[in-house]
Amino acid sequence: MDAAGLGLAHLVGNSLGGYVAFQLAARGRPASVVAFAPAGGWAPGDMSYEDVLRAQYRQLHGGCAAD
């Protein structure tokens, strides 16, 4: 960003790109961040990603996802 002469930027990233966007956010570089399925997005043992997958399933298929 420095080499390109950019100050703050709006960042969007998926997977590793989401992780990089969060790392830049920790350094105060982005104006905003949108991260899709960021790598390392959940702490070890945090199973809340299952709730995200169920919500995505419902959006794609309607109704409720099987538990």
C-alpha distance (Angstrom), angle and dihedral (degrees) to the residues before:
residue distance angle dihedral
M1 . . .
D2 3.78 . .
A3 3.80 92.6 .
A4 3.81 90.2 50.9
G5 3.78 91.6 49.9
L6 3.81 93.2 -115.7
G7 3.77 123.0 150.8
L8 3.77 114.6 -175.9
A9 3.78 118.4 -4.7
H10 3.81 137.7 -176.5
L11 3.79 106.1 -116.1
V12 3.79 130.3 -158.0
G13 3.77 122.2 -177.5
N14 3.78 141.7 167.3
S15 3.80 124.6 -149.3
L16 3.81 106.5 -34.5
G17 3.81 89.5 9.9
G18 3.81 88.9 56.6
Y19 3.79 89.9 51.2
V20 3.81 91.0 50.6
A21 3.81 90.4 48.6
F22 3.82 89.7 53.6
Q23 3.80 90.7 48.7
L24 3.80 89.8 52.5
A25 3.81 89.1 47.8
A26 3.80 89.3 55.3
R27 3.81 86.1 58.5
G28 3.81 93.3 48.8
R29 3.81 95.5 -113.6
P30 3.82 106.1 125.9
A31 3.79 127.3 68.8
S32 3.83 86.2 -149.4
V33 3.81 139.9 -8.2
V34 3.80 132.2 -145.8
A35 3.81 112.1 -175.8
F36 3.80 122.7 -174.1
A37 3.81 112.9 -158.8
P38 3.80 93.1 -23.7
A39 3.79 116.1 -154.4
G40 3.78 109.3 -107.9
G41 3.80 91.0 16.6
W42 3.81 95.0 140.7
A43 3.78 130.1 52.2
P44 3.80 117.2 -119.2
G45 3.80 109.1 -81.2
D46 3.82 93.5 16.9
M47 3.79 104.3 129.6
S48 3.82 95.5 -179.2
Y49 3.80 89.1 109.6
E50 3.80 85.3 79.5
D51 3.82 88.9 66.6
V52 3.80 89.3 53.1
L53 3.80 91.6 50.5
R54 3.82 91.3 49.8
A55 3.81 91.2 50.2
Q56 3.80 90.8 49.5
Y57 3.79 90.7 49.2
R58 3.83 91.1 51.9
Q59 3.80 90.9 50.2
L60 3.79 91.9 51.1
H61 3.78 99.4 40.4
G62 3.81 105.5 20.2
G63 3.77 123.5 -128.5
C64 3.78 122.9 45.5
A65 3.76 129.8 -32.8
A66 3.77 117.8 -125.8
D67 3.80 113.6 -100.3
